[in-house]
Each structure stands twice: as C-alpha cells, then as structure tokens.
Amino acid sequence: MSLFDLNKISIRIEELEAKTMQEGFWNDSKTSGIVLQEMKSLKDKKSKFEKIDNEVKNLIELNDMLLIEEDNELIKELLKNTKTLEVDLEKFEIETLLSR
C-alpha cells in the first residue's frame, strides 16, 4: 500500500471541487469550511509532491549532463540540489505520515 497516491488525491480534489459547485453548498458554513480545508490540504500535498518530482527530474538531467562532460560547477550544483531535495523529501514524508 502506498502512503501517497497522486491519482487518488487528484480524484478527491475533483470531488470536493464539484461539491462546492452544488446548489446550497455555501449555505452551511460549517460543512463548506470542512470541505475547503480538506481541499486546501490535498492541493498543498499535491503541489509539494509535484515540486519534489520536478526537482528529481532536474537532478537526473543534471546528472546526464555530467555523464557527457565533467564540470566542477555542475557537480557542486548537483550536490547542493541533492541535499536540498533530501531535506524536502524528509519533510514531505513526515507530513504525509502525520496526516494519515
């Protein structure tokens, strides 16, 4: 079982967005607040995941460039960005585990 299912999150966001379009939704502030809070939380998670995914892709490209031609500046950049990604990934993992 996966701790993070992007497809499932995307589907849930769509369901919640559809709920906000239903007639009378905004009449119940308590329910609408709960729905909006869940939707915001899921969108934040999705956004963080996509950011990490893009960082991984950028690191792969950087690594591919280094395989073609060694460049000390690119090596430094790769190491720096890898450390940053590691920190971001650890934070994301903790947030994901705590939100279950």
PEJOCOR-V630170 format. One record per residue. N is the residue number from 1. RES is the residue in one small letter. SS is DSSP state (A for helix, B for strand, O for the rest). Layout:
# PEJOCOR-V630170
N_RES_SS / N_RES_SS
This chain:
# PEJOCOR-V630170
1_m_O / 2_s_O / 3_l_O / 4_f_O / 5_d_O / 6_l_A / 7_n_A / 8_k_A / 9_i_A / 10_s_A / 11_i_A / 12_r_A / 13_i_A / 14_e_A / 15_e_A / 16_l_A / 17_e_A / 18_a_A / 19_k_A / 20_t_A / 21_m_A / 22_q_O / 23_e_O / 24_g_O / 25_f_A / 26_w_A / 27_n_A / 28_d_O / 29_s_A / 30_k_A / 31_t_A / 32_s_A / 33_g_A / 34_i_A / 35_v_A / 36_l_A / 37_q_A / 38_e_A / 39_m_A / 40_k_A / 41_s_A / 42_l_A / 43_k_A / 44_d_A / 45_k_A / 46_k_A / 47_s_A / 48_k_A / 49_f_A / 50_e_A / 51_k_A / 52_i_A / 53_d_A / 54_n_A / 55_e_A / 56_v_A / 57_k_A / 58_n_A / 59_l_A / 60_i_A / 61_e_A / 62_l_A / 63_n_A / 64_d_A / 65_m_A / 66_l_A / 67_l_A / 68_i_A / 69_e_O / 70_e_O / 71_d_O / 72_n_A / 73_e_A / 74_l_A / 75_i_A / 76_k_A / 77_e_A / 78_l_A / 79_l_A / 80_k_A / 81_n_A / 82_t_A / 83_k_A / 84_t_A / 85_l_A / 86_e_A / 87_v_A / 88_d_A / 89_l_A / 90_e_A / 91_k_A / 92_f_A / 93_e_A / 94_i_A / 95_e_A / 96_t_A / 97_l_A / 98_l_A / 99_s_O / 100_r_O
